[in-house]
Amino acid sequence: MPAVSLIVGIVAAPLIPHVGIIMSAFAVCVLLSWLLYRWGYAQSIGILLCFLCIGLLVGQKDEKPLPDDSWLEAVVFSEPTEKPKTIAVDLLLPEEDRHVRCYLSKDEQSRQVQLGNSILIRHVANGFIRSADWQFGGDGYGKLSHVEHLQLRFLHIRHKLLCRYKAVPVSEERYAVLAAMTLGDKSALTKELRETYSVTGASHVLALSGLHLGIIYFLLFQLTLGRRHFWFPQVIIILSIWAFAFLTGLSTSIVRSATMISIYALFSVAGRHRSPVNLLCFTAIIMLLINPASLYDIGFQLSFSAVLAILLLMPLFESFFPENYFVGRPVQRYIYNMVGMSVAAQIGVAPLIAYHFGRFSTYFLLTNFVVLPAATIILYGALLVVLFPVFSPVLLWIVGILNKALGWISQMPCASIDGLHPTVLQICLLYVAFFCVYFSLRTLQQRVPPIT
């Protein structure tokens, strides 16, 4: 509930642009929460109001429009991608502490842009920058924070690994998928390839998320012999997870997963009880306090809604089977986990996908039976290729099989339902209905004796 109160505060922040009033209300709520320590429910309401005020505070925007003739210092923070008429790059503006997606007019100067270059820009209209409105120079690189310097170093390492992929003679489609699935670089993905993965409901494997970090965590956990109560193995795991997060560009879903795994590992060392839903909410609070704008990021919304649905529905699905039913039945457990997690995640993200993309993939179950094993093999194979590049052709061959399988699924009749355009109110009502059904089933589950 504190996470929900914080989200409500961030959304409502533009409606109450009075910091003084919010600070006063926050002080009153803190005082009331302290005075009401003997009354649990009243104190809980006071704490929720405190988080609401915090959301109102962090959600305030301080935008200072710059004159039309001003120059902004920027740093190229992605691999330049050549389009038919432009060069697409992600720029970091150190003075404003934000990233922007820009398109430079294609000419000899823009073709020389490389990752880490400092440039000066002005007159950014809809992300398009004319040749006369940018130039090399400035001290943008020197104004980066220590974290941003570290991130840029990892991006240079990623560039070297991408060059290793490109050294193998292979089709652009295979390279694009491999780069996206293992290093988070989606610049080479064509429109047709994105459409194939979108129609089949496999876009989540192209956007690095908890699936990828979960695979890596499982490998590291096995390499440390499962010593979750010893601090040294857990520190190694946490550092490795965050190194991979930096290497892949610190996307919202990766940061969410890395934060959850880090908290989980720290609690494991302390021997504390860990509630997955509480960990997820705590992670959301941390990310929103650091960057409130993450709330409006599509990756943030899809990532948290999918994981929350899985954490809520999987225990409910387990109640449909007798206790210890899966003991000694690994195949049945694998099928159950695959189907249960796919259905739960789809329930969580379907309204948001319909809102943002106007689509529902009908064969998502079949797709997940293909992409999840393939993603595991490809990710482990990528780690092997880093050490032994000779295995690169084998890895790219597996990627080619995945692309062909998804291409076949995308051509099946009624592979997706398009033209869905629900409103924000309808989305909210769908999630309200979901939680009502969920709590009704939980109540019924508690009253009905378990299956034996």
Helices and strands as residue ranges (DSSP letters): H 2-12, G 13-15, H 19-35, H 40-58, E 72-76, E 81-82, E 86-93, E 98-105, G 110-112, E 118-121, E 128-129, G 131-133, E 134-136, G 141-143, H 146-166, H 172-183, H 191-200, H 203-206, H 210-223, H 231-247, H 252-270, H 276-290, G 292-296, H 298-318, H 330-357, E 359-361, H 364-387, G 389-391, H 392-410, E 416-418, H 424-447
